[in-house]
Amino acid sequence: MTYLAGSVVGITGHTPDELLYSRDLNYASLCHPEDLQPMIDDVDAAIANNESWDIDYRLIRRDSSTILVRERGAAVRNASGGVEYLQGLVVDATNESVLRRQLQANIDATTTANREILALADNIAASVRELAILSINARIEAARAGEAGRGFSVVATEIGNLADKNAGWADEIASRMTR
């Protein structure tokens, strides 16, 4: 590494001179051990494919805390296509990470709500099927009605009960959709 500028101290806790001129300290040594090899692999793949990279990884700061960073960079090539040097921009991605977690929580909540709504819709569909059967039975009973269709009265009551359940489920769906 030959040049560092910007928020180096704010991100790493080290000065640019410490990272550039120390025998024991360099930028790669700040990378979290679990993230170092994947970071190297991603950068190497980007260089091999003549592409830029956009990667997230953790750095271990001077105070031993970790910070999530995002690095965007590319290889600068000479006239014959060889790599002259790598250049990149490293920024604190902590807020981005928090937003990603919040977004994922919202997606998870929406997915759960959708599953609940689908379950309610399944209940309504099952109820509608029962209503159809009861409706057929009601017609049969009416056709056989003897004393003014006494059996029809029972079937009609059940149809009313199922209709009430459907109305309740429909209200619940509307309530959940407007939350």
C-alpha positions as CSV (number, residue, x, y, z in Angstrom):
1,M,0.0,0.0,0.0
2,T,1.4,3.4,-0.9
3,Y,-1.3,5.9,-0.1
4,L,-4.1,6.3,2.4
5,A,-6.3,9.3,3.0
6,G,-9.7,10.3,4.4
7,S,-11.2,8.7,7.5
8,V,-8.5,6.2,8.1
9,V,-8.2,7.0,11.8
10,G,-12.0,7.1,12.2
11,I,-12.4,3.7,10.6
12,T,-9.3,1.8,11.8
13,G,-8.1,3.8,14.8
14,H,-4.7,3.9,13.2
15,T,-3.0,6.7,11.4
16,P,-2.1,6.3,7.7
17,D,1.6,6.4,8.6
18,E,1.2,3.5,11.0
19,L,-0.5,1.4,8.3
20,L,2.0,2.5,5.6
21,Y,5.3,2.3,7.4
22,S,5.0,-0.2,10.2
23,R,6.7,-3.6,9.9
24,D,4.1,-5.3,12.1
25,L,0.9,-3.5,11.0
26,N,-0.7,-3.4,7.7
27,Y,-4.2,-3.1,6.3
28,A,-4.6,-6.8,5.8
29,S,-3.7,-7.5,9.4
30,L,-6.7,-5.4,10.5
31,C,-9.1,-7.7,8.6
32,H,-11.2,-10.0,10.8
33,P,-9.7,-13.5,10.4
34,E,-13.0,-15.0,9.2
35,D,-13.3,-12.3,6.5
36,L,-9.7,-12.1,5.3
37,Q,-9.6,-15.1,2.9
38,P,-13.1,-14.4,1.4
39,M,-12.0,-10.8,0.9
40,I,-8.8,-11.8,-0.8
41,D,-10.7,-14.3,-3.0
42,D,-13.2,-11.7,-4.1
43,V,-10.6,-9.2,-5.0
44,D,-8.5,-11.8,-6.8
45,A,-11.5,-12.9,-8.8
46,A,-12.4,-9.3,-9.7
47,I,-8.8,-8.7,-10.9
48,A,-8.7,-12.0,-12.9
49,N,-12.0,-11.0,-14.6
50,N,-10.9,-7.4,-15.2
51,E,-13.8,-6.2,-13.0
52,S,-14.2,-4.0,-10.0
53,W,-15.1,-5.3,-6.6
54,D,-17.7,-4.3,-4.1
55,I,-17.3,-6.2,-0.9
56,D,-18.2,-6.0,2.8
57,Y,-16.0,-7.2,5.6
58,R,-15.0,-6.5,9.2
59,L,-11.9,-4.7,10.4
60,I,-10.5,-5.0,13.9
61,R,-9.8,-1.5,15.2
62,R,-7.0,-0.3,17.4
63,D,-9.4,-0.7,20.5
64,S,-10.1,-4.3,19.4
65,S,-13.7,-3.5,18.4
66,T,-14.9,-4.5,15.0
67,I,-16.3,-2.3,12.4
68,L,-18.1,-3.4,9.2
69,V,-16.7,-1.7,6.1
70,R,-17.6,-1.7,2.4
71,E,-14.8,-1.6,-0.1
72,R,-15.2,-0.7,-3.7
73,G,-12.1,-0.9,-5.9
74,A,-10.4,-2.0,-9.1
75,A,-7.0,-2.8,-10.5
76,V,-5.3,-0.1,-12.4
77,R,-3.6,-1.6,-15.4
78,N,-0.7,-0.5,-17.5
79,A,-0.7,-0.2,-21.3
80,S,0.1,-3.9,-21.7
81,G,-2.8,-4.9,-19.4
82,G,-0.7,-5.8,-16.4
83,V,-1.8,-4.7,-12.9
84,E,0.1,-1.5,-11.8
85,Y,-1.7,-1.1,-8.5
86,L,-5.0,-1.5,-6.8
87,Q,-7.1,1.4,-5.8
88,G,-10.2,1.4,-3.7
89,L,-12.5,3.3,-1.4
90,V,-13.3,1.9,2.1
91,V,-16.2,3.3,4.0
92,D,-17.9,2.6,7.3
93,A,-20.9,0.3,6.5
94,T,-22.3,0.1,10.1
95,N,-25.4,2.2,9.3
96,E,-25.9,0.3,6.1
97,S,-25.8,-2.9,8.1
98,V,-28.3,-1.7,10.6
99,L,-30.6,-0.7,7.7
100,R,-30.2,-4.1,6.1
101,R,-31.2,-5.8,9.4
102,Q,-34.2,-3.5,9.8
103,L,-35.2,-4.2,6.2
104,Q,-34.8,-8.0,6.7
105,A,-37.0,-7.7,9.9
106,N,-39.6,-5.9,7.8
107,I,-39.5,-8.5,5.1
108,D,-39.7,-11.3,7.7
109,A,-42.8,-9.6,9.3
110,T,-44.4,-9.2,5.9
111,T,-43.8,-12.8,5.0
112,T,-45.3,-13.9,8.3
113,A,-48.3,-11.7,7.8
114,N,-48.8,-13.0,4.3
115,R,-48.7,-16.6,5.5
116,E,-51.4,-15.7,8.1
117,I,-53.5,-14.0,5.4
118,L,-53.1,-17.1,3.1
119,A,-54.2,-19.3,6.0
120,L,-57.3,-17.1,6.4
121,A,-58.0,-17.3,2.7
122,D,-57.7,-21.1,2.9
123,N,-60.4,-21.0,5.7
124,I,-62.6,-18.9,3.5
125,A,-62.2,-21.3,0.6
126,A,-63.0,-24.3,2.8
127,S,-66.1,-22.5,4.1
128,V,-67.2,-21.7,0.6
129,R,-66.9,-25.3,-0.3
130,E,-69.1,-26.2,2.7
131,L,-71.6,-23.5,1.7
132,A,-71.8,-25.1,-1.8
133,I,-72.5,-28.5,-0.3
134,L,-75.1,-27.1,2.1
135,S,-76.7,-25.2,-0.8
136,I,-77.1,-28.4,-2.7
137,N,-78.5,-30.1,0.3
138,A,-80.9,-27.1,0.8
139,R,-82.2,-27.6,-2.7
140,I,-82.7,-31.3,-2.2
141,E,-84.5,-30.7,1.1
142,A,-86.6,-28.0,-0.5
143,A,-87.5,-30.4,-3.3
144,R,-88.5,-33.0,-0.9
145,A,-90.2,-30.6,1.4
146,G,-93.1,-32.0,3.0
147,E,-94.6,-29.8,5.5
148,A,-93.4,-26.6,4.0
149,G,-89.7,-27.7,4.0
150,R,-88.9,-28.2,7.7
151,G,-85.5,-29.6,6.8
152,F,-84.7,-26.6,4.7
153,S,-84.9,-24.5,7.8
154,V,-82.0,-26.3,9.5
155,V,-79.9,-26.2,6.3
156,A,-80.6,-22.5,5.8
157,T,-79.5,-21.8,9.4
158,E,-76.2,-23.6,8.8
159,I,-75.7,-21.6,5.6
160,G,-76.3,-18.4,7.6
161,N,-73.7,-19.5,10.3
162,L,-71.1,-20.2,7.6
163,A,-71.8,-16.9,6.0
164,D,-71.2,-15.2,9.3
165,K,-67.9,-17.0,9.7
166,N,-66.9,-15.9,6.2
167,A,-67.8,-12.3,7.1
168,G,-65.6,-12.6,10.2
169,W,-62.6,-13.9,8.3
170,A,-63.1,-11.3,5.6
171,D,-63.0,-8.6,8.3
172,E,-59.8,-10.2,9.8
173,I,-58.1,-10.1,6.4
174,A,-59.1,-6.5,5.9
175,S,-57.8,-5.6,9.4
176,R,-54.4,-7.3,8.8
177,M,-54.0,-5.8,5.4
178,T,-54.4,-2.3,6.8
179,R,-51.8,-2.6,9.6
